[in-house]
Amino acid sequence: MASRCWTWWALAGLCLAASLLLALMVSLAVSIGEMAIPLATTGKAVANRLAGTGFELSRIHEGIVWDYRLSRALVAASAGAALALSGAILQALLRNPLAEPYVLGISAGASTGAVSVMILGVGSGALGLSAGAFVGAAVAFLLVGLLAAGAGGSSERIILCGVAGSQLFNAITSYIVTTSANAEQARGVLFWLLGSLSGVRWPDVSLSAPVALVGFLVCMAHVRALDAFAFGKDAAASLGISVTRVQVILLGTTAAMTAIVVSMVGAIGFVGLVIPHAARFVVGPGHARLLPATAFAGAIFMIGADIISRIIIPQQILPIGVVTALFGAPAFAAILYRARRSA
């Protein structure tokens, strides 16, 4: 009993430390940029908006803090948490360390759905950008599932089918852009597909933050089932887990989180692959600890990547997907090497 209490106290302490680090990263993201803004000014600008304080501030500084950088940082945090959680869930359900939305083609399918709405006007009016991305993500996951079932359904073949599906949907997206978009649309879409937070504002926060929070709560409600899946579907069923119901709920949650993120910031790779492994290394494989650690780490990582994308080249903003790939590709290689050593 004492050991269990200590575990929960340790988890609470870890969440508190992660929350403070996340708050610090958000503050840094708001302060750092072409126009540097002191942290004290950032705090005063937020206090003026939220608490109605009357600090004397430059309207330019206050506008940059509240209307541009703070909303961008919060969307980055929500997107990072959602993608990292999606990776952790897929790795648990598929029992494959390489599973994540980007590798399995879910992000590519969501991109195709979103681009179809943006450029072709498919379902415009009745089908919004996020809904189009969700349909694309669902179709991609269904296609990958059918391919994997036909190929035998092993975890390695699921990954290969995901890569094939990803290439297919990327090709469809490229075809739509090159044949139906004008030069300005093509440039904007291609930049967005690499991951861009440039256009996000407060309405995006009001969608991305609840989606990440609800997704996290749904995942936390199934921690026992996720731990059971580590021993396989048969073992989970023998423990009284409704395997099909849990898979439908968690895979649907994963597709929804991925679709919302892609519709806002584009297809950002490697977050769902690298972050769960990093969190697992720190807190262990138990999902009651792993999921909170993964969500916080994903949020912090994405904010850090956004900061780097804005300062690494003077007077130019890199697509955030480029930054995550620079960190994620070596980590992907390390995971492959480790999986080969343990095989």
C-alpha positions, 0 to 999 in steps of 0.5 A: 500500500505504501509503495502504491501511495508513493507511486501516485505521489511520484506521478503527481510530482512528475505531472507538477514538474512537467506542468511547470516546464510546459508553462516555461516553454509556452512563455519562451515561445511567446517571448522569442521571435523576430521581435524579442519580448521580455518575459515580464511584458509577456506576463503583463499582456496575459494578465491584462487580457485574463484578469483585466489588470491595467499594466501600461504596455505597447499595443504592438507588444500586447498584440504580438503576445496575445493575438499571434504568439500565445495562440500559436504556442497553445496550438503547438502544445495541443498538437504535440500532445495529441500526436504523441498520445496517438503514437503511444496508443498505436504502439500498444494496440499493434505491439509494434515500436514503429507504429505512429500516425505518420508511418501508418499513413493516417497523417497522409490520408488526413492530408489528402482529405483536407487538400480535397476540401481546400482545393477541389471543394469536395463537400464544401459547406457540408464538410469542413476542413477538419471533417475532410481530414477525419474522413481521409484519416479513416479511409487511410486506416481502413485501407491499411487494415485491409492490406495488412489483413490480406498480408497476414496481419503481423505487426511488421507487415502492418508497418509495411502496409502503412508505408505503402498507404502513405505513399499512395495518399501522398501521391494522390495529394500531389496529383490534386495539387499539381493538376487543380491548384494555381501557383499561389495555392500550390505553394501554400499547400506544399508549405502547409503539408510540411507542417506550419503553425503560421496561420493558427489563431484562437479559434484553432485553440478552441478546437485543438485543446479540447480534442487533445484533452478529450483524447487524453481522458479517453486514453486514460480511461483505458489504461488497464486495457492498454497494459493488457494489450502488451501481452497480446489480444488473447491475453487481453480477452482472457482478462475480461477486456472487450478487445473489439470495443477497445480497439474501435474506441481507441483507434477512432480517438487516434484517427480523430486527434490526428485528423484535427491536428493535420487539418490545422498544422499539416502532416508532422512526422516523428512526434508520435514515434519518438516521444512515446519511446522517450517517455517510456524510457523515463517512466516505464511501460505502465500506461497510467504513468506513460500516457501523462508523460507522453502528453506533456513531453509531446507538448513540450517537444512541439513548442521547442520545435516551433521555437527552433523553426522560427530562429534557426534561420534569421528572418525566415520560418522553417516548416515545423515538420522539417525540425521534427524530422531532423530530430526524429529521423536519427531516433527512428534509425536508433529504434530500428537498430535496437529492435533488430538487436532485441530480435 
